Amino acid sequence: QVQLVESGGGLVQAGGSLRLSCAASGRRLNRYILGWFRQAPGKEREFVAAVKWVSGSTYYADSVKGRFTIWRENATNTVHLQMNGLEQDDTAVYYCAADNLGTAYFGTEVRGRIHEDTYDYWGQGTRVTVSS
C-alpha cells in the first residue's frame, strides 16, 4: 500500500506559478511511476505529467509541455510539479497517483502510462484555481 498526500494548491492569477508536492509513504518506489492528473469542473480527469522513479525520465501532456516540470526527490520520497505560466484552463483539482509496474518496470516507458486506469494509488487531491 502506498499513501500519497498532495500539498501546494491555491489561488493564483493567470501568468503566475505554483508548486505542487506529493509525499509518498508505505512502499519503496523503485518500481513505480508517479503521475499527476487533474480534473476540471464538469470534465473528466486527465493526465498532466509523470516521472519514472529510478531513472527520472518524464512525460507531459501537450497542454502543459514547456510550462510544467515534474521531478522526484529521492531523499524525501516526494514528487513535485512546478507550474509556471498558469492559465485559467489549468483550474482543476490536481491528483497525485502511483503506478506499480513490478517486473515490467524496466521495459515500460513513461509515455505509455497516461491512463488513470493503470494507476494503483491516488491522493486526495489539491485544488488549483487560476483567476483572470
C-alpha positions as CSV (number, residue, x, y, z in Angstrom):
1,Q,0.0,0.0,0.0
2,V,1.2,3.5,-0.9
3,Q,-0.1,6.6,0.7
4,L,0.0,9.8,-1.2
5,V,-0.6,13.3,0.2
6,E,-0.7,16.3,-2.0
7,S,0.0,19.9,-1.0
8,G,0.6,23.3,-2.6
9,G,-2.6,24.1,-4.3
10,G,-4.3,27.5,-4.0
11,L,-5.4,30.6,-5.8
12,V,-3.1,32.3,-8.3
13,Q,-3.5,34.9,-11.0
14,A,-3.1,34.0,-14.7
15,G,0.6,34.0,-15.6
16,G,1.6,33.1,-12.1
17,S,3.3,30.0,-10.6
18,L,2.5,27.3,-8.1
19,R,4.4,24.2,-7.0
20,L,2.5,21.1,-6.0
21,S,4.1,18.4,-3.9
22,C,3.1,14.8,-3.3
23,A,4.6,12.9,-0.4
24,A,4.6,9.2,-0.8
25,S,4.9,6.6,2.0
26,G,4.4,3.0,2.7
27,R,6.5,1.3,-0.1
28,R,9.7,1.7,-1.8
29,L,9.1,3.5,-5.1
30,N,11.8,1.9,-7.3
31,R,9.2,0.0,-9.4
32,Y,6.8,2.9,-9.7
33,I,5.8,5.7,-12.0
34,L,4.4,8.7,-10.2
35,G,2.0,10.9,-12.1
36,W,-0.1,14.0,-11.8
37,F,-3.7,14.1,-13.1
38,R,-6.3,16.9,-12.9
39,Q,-10.0,17.2,-13.1
40,A,-11.6,20.5,-14.0
41,P,-15.3,21.2,-13.1
42,G,-17.6,19.3,-15.4
43,K,-14.8,17.5,-17.1
44,E,-13.1,14.1,-16.9
45,R,-9.9,13.5,-15.1
46,E,-6.9,14.0,-17.5
47,F,-3.2,13.2,-17.4
48,V,-0.8,16.0,-16.8
49,A,2.7,14.6,-16.2
50,A,4.5,11.5,-15.0
51,V,8.0,10.5,-13.8
52,K,9.7,7.2,-13.6
53,W,11.1,6.9,-10.1
54,V,14.5,5.4,-10.6
55,S,15.5,6.9,-14.0
56,G,13.8,10.2,-13.5
57,S,12.5,10.1,-17.1
58,T,9.4,12.2,-17.7
59,Y,6.4,12.7,-20.0
60,Y,4.0,15.6,-20.3
61,A,0.6,16.3,-21.7
62,D,0.8,18.6,-24.7
63,S,-1.3,21.2,-22.9
64,V,1.3,21.7,-20.2
65,K,4.6,21.0,-22.0
66,G,7.0,23.8,-21.6
67,R,5.1,25.3,-18.7
68,F,5.1,22.5,-16.1
69,T,8.0,20.5,-14.7
70,I,7.8,17.2,-12.8
71,W,10.6,15.7,-10.8
72,R,11.1,13.4,-7.9
73,E,13.1,13.9,-4.8
74,N,14.5,10.5,-3.6
75,A,15.6,11.6,-0.2
76,T,12.1,12.6,0.9
77,N,10.0,10.3,-1.4
78,T,8.3,13.3,-2.9
79,V,7.3,14.2,-6.4
80,H,6.9,17.8,-7.3
81,L,5.0,19.6,-10.1
82,Q,6.2,23.1,-10.8
83,M,3.6,25.0,-12.7
84,N,4.6,28.2,-14.5
85,G,2.6,30.4,-16.8
86,L,-0.7,29.3,-15.4
87,E,-3.8,29.8,-17.4
88,Q,-7.4,29.8,-16.4
89,D,-7.8,26.4,-18.2
90,D,-5.4,25.0,-15.6
91,T,-8.0,25.4,-12.9
92,A,-8.7,21.9,-11.5
93,V,-8.3,19.6,-8.7
94,Y,-4.8,18.0,-9.1
95,Y,-4.3,14.4,-8.0
96,C,-1.1,12.5,-7.4
97,A,-1.1,8.9,-8.4
98,A,1.3,5.9,-8.2
99,D,1.6,3.2,-10.8
100,N,3.2,-0.1,-9.6
101,L,4.9,-1.7,-12.6
102,G,6.5,-4.5,-10.8
103,T,8.7,-6.7,-13.0
104,A,7.6,-4.7,-16.1
105,Y,9.3,-1.6,-14.8
106,F,12.4,-1.6,-17.0
107,G,10.5,-2.3,-20.2
108,T,7.9,0.3,-19.7
109,E,8.1,3.9,-21.0
110,V,6.6,6.7,-19.1
111,R,4.7,7.9,-22.3
112,G,2.6,4.8,-22.1
113,R,1.3,5.5,-18.6
114,I,-1.2,8.3,-19.3
115,H,-4.4,6.5,-18.5
116,E,-5.8,6.8,-15.0
117,D,-6.9,3.1,-15.0
118,T,-3.3,2.0,-14.9
119,Y,-2.6,3.8,-11.6
120,D,-3.0,1.9,-8.4
121,Y,-2.9,4.5,-5.7
122,W,-4.3,8.0,-5.5
123,G,-4.0,11.0,-3.3
124,Q,-7.0,13.1,-2.1
125,G,-6.3,16.0,-4.5
126,T,-5.4,19.6,-4.1
127,R,-7.3,22.4,-5.7
128,V,-5.7,24.9,-8.1
129,T,-7.7,28.0,-9.1
130,V,-6.3,30.4,-11.7
131,S,-8.0,33.8,-11.9
132,S,-8.0,36.2,-14.7
